[in-house]
Amino acid sequence: MAEPVNPQAAQTQALRLARKTQSLDILYEVATSLSQPGSLEQLLDGFLEAFMELVDARAASVRLVTGDGHTRLAAARGLAPEVAERDRLMAADRCPCGLAATGGGLRIQRGTAPCALLIGRPMLERDCMEFVAVPVQYQDRILGVYNLFLDRPLAAMGEDMPDLLISVGRHLGLAIEKARLEGEARRLAIMDERNIIGNELHDSLAQSLIGMRLQLKLLSESLARKDFGGAQYEASRLQRAMAQANADLRELLTNYRLKIDDAGLVQTVANLVERFGRETGIAVFFQNECRTLALTPAQEIQVFYIIQEALTNIRKHSGARNVRIMLNNEDDLYTVLIEDDGLGMAGGAEAVPDNRAGLAIMRERTERLHGQIVIESEPGEGTRIVLMFTAPPPAGALGAGAQS
């Protein structure tokens, strides 16, 4: 015979399973909020928004250690702006946040009266029941803390809640460290890119100066022969060459100052497209068909500058009224399409001498991506550029390309 079911034991087991399920749901939601693209500030703000709702906190904040014995308020939700400003920087040995950031472990304080004494005003208009400080940890390093302002005791949320909060702190620490490493990689990639643009600036100026020196020689010869008609023609050519060199120099210097936005490639291209359309009057349609963009900072930079170079060629040579840029991927194969409805060119894009330098730059950057680029153009049919590459790149490939 089957043993009779103990209703109380069954209810306890069901409650425990429900809390386990709730914990898994919370971890899933936290992991989702931390996987969104964006800057560190956006990441932390999204985390606080999601987590406050999940644990029913009235306010929450994240503080990061500064390395000089302080913690810095990096993000806050539910705190008045004046409170956030006064709480911006705090000595680590003066509050529960600092104790959690230096000694680890979850810290619980009844209300925020001690915090109010430190900043000289109440933290909340109506004080909370418990103030919780949880370490934000990556491996064995404590990066900071996150704080919850709760209107009910943490103990009432279940016996698993302290372990869940510690686990969330580790997830947050991993996301912060990932954001830091990506920022460092992007900084190094931008430094390398600026060296490349510096070389392009040198080459562009050298080419322009050689051309103007030749035109100046022809102008001098025309004047020596008293060929004033020829001299006027050569002077006009020289004036146009100087204007073009000046425009090219301004563009290269503008490009030198550009950087991939913290929000990533898509937002930076969108900014580029908006500026290009405003300055040229050409309608540019940018479509991002990628659900996720898993490119390294170095790859993002190469793709961005290929698109920028293509737009430069369109502005100079195409006479186009409309341009379409599309970014797409299937698994790790990425495709960038850039097409215009301009004049097109007989014999292809390379038939125009001024186009060759731009096309060479795009091909060089494509080699750095270890990808392929196809450029098609016919008279009256516009120009179509298709860039294809894989991400992540083959092991060591991108680094080798950067050194070539």
C-alpha positions as CSV (number, residue, x, y, z in Angstrom):
1,M,0.0,0.0,0.0
2,A,1.2,3.5,-0.8
3,E,2.0,5.7,2.2
4,P,-0.5,8.5,2.8
5,V,0.6,11.9,1.5
6,N,1.5,14.4,4.2
7,P,-0.4,17.6,3.1
8,Q,1.9,19.9,5.0
9,A,5.1,18.3,3.6
10,A,3.6,18.4,0.1
11,Q,2.8,22.1,0.5
12,T,6.3,22.8,1.8
13,Q,7.8,21.0,-1.2
14,A,5.6,22.9,-3.6
15,L,6.5,26.2,-2.0
16,R,10.2,25.3,-2.2
17,L,9.9,24.4,-5.9
18,A,8.0,27.6,-6.6
19,R,10.8,29.6,-5.0
20,K,13.4,27.7,-7.0
21,T,11.5,28.5,-10.2
22,Q,11.2,32.1,-9.2
23,S,15.0,32.3,-8.6
24,L,15.7,30.8,-12.0
25,D,13.3,33.3,-13.6
26,I,15.0,36.2,-11.8
27,L,18.5,34.9,-13.0
28,Y,17.2,34.6,-16.5
29,E,15.8,38.1,-16.6
30,V,19.0,39.5,-15.1
31,A,21.2,37.7,-17.6
32,T,18.9,39.0,-20.4
33,S,19.2,42.6,-19.2
34,L,23.0,42.3,-18.9
35,S,23.4,40.9,-22.4
36,Q,22.0,44.0,-24.2
37,P,24.4,46.1,-26.3
38,G,25.3,49.5,-25.1
39,S,27.6,51.5,-22.8
40,L,28.4,50.6,-19.2
41,E,25.9,53.2,-18.0
42,Q,23.2,51.8,-20.2
43,L,24.0,48.3,-19.0
44,L,23.8,49.2,-15.3
45,D,20.6,51.3,-15.8
46,G,18.9,48.4,-17.6
47,F,20.0,46.0,-14.9
48,L,18.6,48.2,-12.1
49,E,15.3,48.7,-14.0
50,A,14.8,44.9,-14.5
51,F,16.0,43.8,-11.0
52,M,14.0,46.4,-9.1
53,E,10.8,45.1,-10.6
54,L,11.8,41.5,-10.0
55,V,12.4,41.9,-6.3
56,D,9.9,44.7,-5.7
57,A,12.6,47.2,-4.5
58,R,11.6,50.9,-4.1
59,A,15.1,52.0,-5.2
60,A,18.4,50.5,-6.2
61,S,21.9,51.6,-7.1
62,V,25.3,50.3,-8.2
63,R,28.6,51.5,-6.7
64,L,32.0,50.7,-8.2
65,V,35.3,50.7,-6.2
66,T,37.7,53.5,-7.4
67,G,41.0,52.0,-6.2
68,D,41.7,54.9,-3.8
69,G,39.6,53.7,-0.9
70,H,36.3,55.0,-2.2
71,T,33.2,53.8,-3.9
72,R,31.6,55.7,-6.8
73,L,27.9,55.8,-7.6
74,A,27.7,54.5,-11.1
75,A,24.0,54.1,-11.6
76,A,20.8,54.7,-9.5
77,R,17.1,54.3,-9.8
78,G,14.5,55.7,-7.4
79,L,16.8,58.1,-5.7
80,A,16.3,61.9,-6.0
81,P,19.0,63.7,-8.1
82,E,20.2,65.6,-5.1
83,V,20.6,62.4,-3.1
84,A,22.5,60.8,-6.0
85,E,24.8,63.9,-6.3
86,R,25.6,63.9,-2.5
87,D,26.2,60.2,-2.6
88,R,28.4,60.3,-5.7
89,L,31.7,59.5,-3.9
90,M,32.0,57.8,-0.5
91,A,34.8,56.5,1.6
92,A,34.7,52.7,1.6
93,D,35.2,52.4,5.4
94,R,32.2,54.6,6.3
95,C,29.1,52.7,5.1
96,P,27.7,49.1,4.5
97,C,28.4,49.6,0.8
98,G,32.1,50.0,1.5
99,L,32.2,47.1,3.9
100,A,30.6,44.8,1.3
101,A,33.0,46.2,-1.4
102,T,36.1,45.6,0.7
103,G,35.2,42.6,2.8
104,G,32.7,40.8,0.7
105,G,29.5,39.2,2.0
106,L,25.9,40.4,1.9
107,R,25.2,43.3,4.3
108,I,21.7,44.1,5.7
109,Q,20.9,47.3,7.5
110,R,17.6,48.4,9.0
111,G,16.6,51.5,7.1
112,T,19.0,54.1,5.8
113,A,19.4,56.4,8.8
114,P,23.3,55.9,9.0
115,C,23.5,56.7,5.3
116,A,21.4,59.8,5.8
117,L,23.9,61.0,8.4
118,L,26.8,60.6,5.9
119,I,25.2,62.6,3.1
120,G,23.4,65.2,5.3
121,R,19.8,64.4,4.2
122,P,17.4,61.4,4.0
123,M,18.0,58.9,1.3
124,L,14.3,58.5,0.6
125,E,11.2,60.6,1.4
126,R,9.8,57.7,3.3
127,D,12.5,55.4,4.7
128,C,12.7,51.8,3.6
129,M,12.5,48.8,5.9
130,E,15.8,47.2,4.9
131,F,18.9,48.4,3.0
132,V,20.8,45.6,1.4
133,A,24.4,45.8,0.0
134,V,25.5,42.9,-2.2
135,P,29.1,42.6,-3.6
136,V,29.6,42.8,-7.3
137,Q,32.3,40.2,-8.0
138,Y,34.3,38.9,-10.9
139,Q,36.3,35.8,-10.1
140,D,38.1,36.7,-6.8
141,R,38.0,40.5,-7.4
142,I,35.2,42.7,-5.9
143,L,34.4,45.4,-8.4
144,G,31.8,47.2,-6.3
145,V,28.3,46.6,-4.8
146,Y,24.7,46.9,-5.7
147,N,22.2,48.2,-3.2
148,L,18.5,47.4,-2.7
149,F,16.0,49.6,-0.8
150,L,13.3,47.1,0.3
151,D,9.9,47.7,2.0
152,R,9.9,44.2,3.4
153,P,12.5,42.1,5.1
154,L,14.8,40.1,2.9
155,A,14.1,37.0,5.0
156,A,10.4,37.2,4.0
157,M,11.4,36.6,0.4
158,G,12.6,33.0,1.0
159,E,15.7,31.2,2.3
160,D,17.2,31.1,-1.1
161,M,17.2,34.9,-1.6
162,P,20.6,35.7,-0.1
163,D,22.3,33.1,-2.3
164,L,20.4,34.4,-5.3
165,L,21.5,38.0,-4.6
166,I,25.1,36.9,-4.4
167,S,24.7,35.0,-7.7
168,V,23.3,38.1,-9.3
169,G,26.3,40.1,-8.1
170,R,28.6,37.6,-9.9
171,H,26.6,37.9,-13.1
172,L,26.8,41.7,-12.8
173,G,30.5,41.5,-12.2
174,L,31.0,39.4,-15.3
175,A,29.1,41.9,-17.4
176,I,31.0,44.9,-16.0
177,E,34.4,43.1,-16.6
178,K,33.3,42.2,-20.2
179,A,32.3,45.9,-20.8
180,R,35.7,47.0,-19.5
181,L,37.6,44.6,-21.7
182,E,35.6,45.6,-24.8
183,G,36.2,49.2,-24.0
184,E,39.9,48.6,-23.7
185,A,40.0,46.6,-27.0
186,R,38.1,49.3,-28.7
187,R,40.5,51.9,-27.4
188,L,43.5,49.9,-28.7
189,A,41.8,49.3,-32.0
190,I,41.1,53.1,-32.4
191,M,44.7,53.9,-31.7
192,D,45.8,51.5,-34.4
193,E,43.2,52.9,-36.8
194,R,44.4,56.4,-36.2
195,N,47.9,55.3,-37.3
196,I,46.3,54.0,-40.5
197,I,44.4,57.2,-41.1
198,G,47.6,59.2,-40.4
199,N,49.3,57.2,-43.2
200,E,46.3,57.9,-45.5
201,L,46.5,61.6,-44.6
202,H,50.2,61.6,-45.5
203,D,49.6,59.8,-48.8
204,S,46.7,62.0,-49.7
205,L,48.6,65.2,-49.1
206,A,51.7,63.9,-50.9
207,Q,49.6,63.0,-54.0
208,S,47.8,66.4,-54.0
209,L,51.1,68.3,-53.6
210,I,52.7,66.4,-56.4
211,G,49.8,67.2,-58.7
212,M,49.7,70.9,-57.7
213,R,53.5,71.2,-58.3
214,L,53.1,69.8,-61.8
215,Q,50.2,72.3,-62.5
216,L,52.3,75.1,-61.1
217,K,55.2,74.2,-63.5
218,L,52.7,74.2,-66.4
219,L,51.4,77.6,-65.3
220,S,55.0,79.0,-65.2
221,E,55.7,77.7,-68.6
222,S,52.6,79.3,-70.0
223,L,53.5,82.6,-68.5
224,A,57.0,82.4,-69.9
225,R,55.6,81.8,-73.4
226,K,53.1,84.7,-72.7
227,D,50.4,82.2,-73.4
228,F,47.9,84.0,-71.2
229,G,45.0,81.8,-72.3
230,G,46.9,78.7,-71.3
231,A,48.1,80.3,-68.1
232,Q,44.5,81.2,-67.1
233,Y,43.5,77.6,-67.8
234,E,46.3,76.2,-65.7
235,A,45.5,78.7,-62.9
236,S,41.9,77.5,-62.9
237,R,43.1,73.9,-62.7
238,L,45.4,74.8,-59.8
239,Q,42.7,76.6,-58.0
240,R,40.3,73.6,-58.3
241,A,43.1,71.2,-57.2
242,M,43.8,73.3,-54.1
243,A,40.0,73.4,-53.2
244,Q,39.8,69.6,-53.6
245,A,43.0,69.1,-51.5
246,N,41.5,71.3,-48.8
247,A,38.2,69.4,-48.9
248,D,40.0,66.0,-48.7
249,L,42.1,67.3,-45.8
250,R,39.1,68.4,-43.9
251,E,37.4,65.1,-44.5
252,L,40.4,63.1,-43.4
253,L,40.7,65.2,-40.2
254,T,37.0,64.7,-39.5
255,N,37.4,60.9,-40.0
256,Y,40.5,61.0,-37.7
257,R,38.3,62.4,-34.9
258,L,35.5,59.9,-35.5
259,K,35.2,56.8,-33.3
260,I,33.0,53.8,-32.9
261,D,30.2,54.9,-30.5
262,D,30.0,53.1,-27.2
263,A,26.7,51.7,-28.4
264,G,28.5,49.9,-31.2
265,L,28.7,49.8,-35.0
266,V,25.0,50.2,-35.8
267,Q,24.5,53.4,-33.9
268,T,27.8,54.9,-35.3
269,V,26.8,54.1,-38.8
270,A,23.4,55.6,-38.2
271,N,25.1,58.8,-37.0
272,L,27.3,58.8,-40.1
273,V,24.3,58.3,-42.4
274,E,22.4,61.1,-40.7
275,R,25.4,63.5,-41.1
276,F,26.0,62.4,-44.7
277,G,22.4,63.0,-45.7
278,R,22.3,66.4,-43.9
279,E,25.5,67.6,-45.6
280,T,24.9,66.3,-49.1
281,G,21.1,66.2,-49.5
282,I,21.3,62.6,-50.7
283,A,18.7,60.3,-49.2
284,V,20.4,57.4,-47.4
285,F,18.4,54.4,-46.1
286,F,20.2,52.3,-43.5
287,Q,18.8,48.8,-42.7
288,N,20.3,46.7,-39.9
289,E,19.0,43.1,-40.4
290,C,21.3,41.6,-37.8
291,R,19.5,40.2,-34.7
292,T,22.8,40.1,-32.9
293,L,26.1,41.7,-33.8
294,A,29.1,39.6,-32.6
295,L,32.0,41.6,-34.0
296,T,35.3,42.5,-32.3
297,P,36.0,46.2,-31.9
298,A,38.7,45.9,-34.6
299,Q,36.2,44.4,-37.0
300,E,33.6,47.1,-36.3
301,I,36.2,49.8,-37.1
302,Q,37.1,48.2,-40.5
303,V,33.4,47.8,-41.5
304,F,32.7,51.4,-40.4
305,Y,35.5,52.9,-42.5
306,I,34.6,50.8,-45.5
307,I,31.1,52.2,-45.4
308,Q,32.5,55.7,-44.9
309,E,34.8,55.4,-47.8
310,A,32.0,54.2,-50.0
311,L,29.9,57.2,-49.0
312,T,32.8,59.5,-49.8
313,N,33.1,58.0,-53.3
314,I,29.3,58.4,-53.8
315,R,29.5,62.1,-52.8
316,K,32.4,62.8,-55.1
317,H,31.5,60.9,-58.2
318,S,28.1,59.3,-58.3
319,G,25.5,62.0,-58.8
320,A,23.2,59.7,-56.8
321,R,19.9,60.8,-55.2
322,N,19.4,57.7,-53.1
323,V,21.7,55.3,-51.3
324,R,20.9,52.1,-49.5
325,I,23.1,50.5,-46.8
326,M,22.2,47.1,-45.4
327,L,23.9,45.1,-42.7
328,N,22.9,41.4,-42.5
329,N,24.2,38.1,-41.2
330,E,23.5,34.4,-41.3
331,D,25.2,32.8,-38.3
332,D,28.8,34.0,-38.5
333,L,28.7,35.2,-42.1
334,Y,28.2,38.9,-42.3
335,T,27.2,40.9,-45.4
336,V,27.3,44.7,-46.0
337,L,25.5,46.0,-49.0
338,I,26.0,49.6,-50.3
339,E,24.3,50.6,-53.5
340,D,23.3,53.9,-55.1
341,D,21.2,55.1,-58.1
342,G,23.9,57.3,-59.5
343,L,25.5,57.6,-62.9
344,G,27.5,54.4,-62.8
345,M,30.7,54.0,-64.8
346,A,31.6,52.4,-68.1
347,G,34.3,49.8,-67.5
348,G,33.5,49.6,-63.8
349,A,34.2,51.7,-60.8
350,E,38.0,51.6,-61.4
351,A,37.6,53.3,-64.7
352,V,37.5,56.7,-62.9
353,P,41.1,57.6,-61.8
354,D,40.0,59.5,-58.7
355,N,38.1,56.4,-57.6
356,R,41.1,54.1,-57.5
357,A,42.5,55.4,-54.2
358,G,39.2,54.9,-52.4
359,L,38.7,51.5,-53.9
360,A,42.2,50.5,-52.8
361,I,41.5,51.7,-49.3
362,M,38.3,49.6,-49.2
363,R,40.1,46.5,-50.5
364,E,42.9,47.0,-47.9
365,R,40.4,47.1,-45.1
366,T,38.6,44.1,-46.5
367,E,41.9,42.2,-46.4
368,R,42.1,43.1,-42.7
369,L,38.7,41.5,-42.2
370,H,39.9,38.5,-44.2
371,G,36.8,38.9,-46.3
372,Q,35.7,39.6,-49.9
373,I,34.5,42.7,-51.6
374,V,32.7,42.9,-54.9
375,I,32.2,46.2,-56.7
376,E,29.8,46.4,-59.7
377,S,29.0,49.5,-61.8
378,E,27.5,50.1,-65.2
379,P,26.6,53.4,-67.0
380,G,23.3,54.7,-65.8
381,E,22.8,51.8,-63.4
382,G,24.5,53.1,-60.3
383,T,27.1,51.2,-58.2
384,R,26.7,48.2,-56.0
385,I,29.3,47.2,-53.3
386,V,29.0,43.9,-51.4
387,L,31.3,43.1,-48.5
388,M,31.4,39.6,-47.0
389,F,33.3,38.4,-44.0
390,T,33.0,36.0,-41.0
391,A,33.0,36.7,-37.3
392,P,34.7,35.8,-35.2
393,P,37.7,35.8,-37.4
394,P,40.1,32.8,-37.9
395,A,42.5,32.5,-34.9
396,G,45.2,35.1,-35.2
397,A,43.8,36.4,-38.5
398,L,42.8,39.9,-37.5
399,G,46.0,40.5,-35.6
400,A,48.1,39.3,-38.6
401,G,46.1,41.6,-40.9
402,A,46.7,44.6,-38.5
403,Q,50.5,44.0,-38.7
404,S,50.7,43.6,-42.5
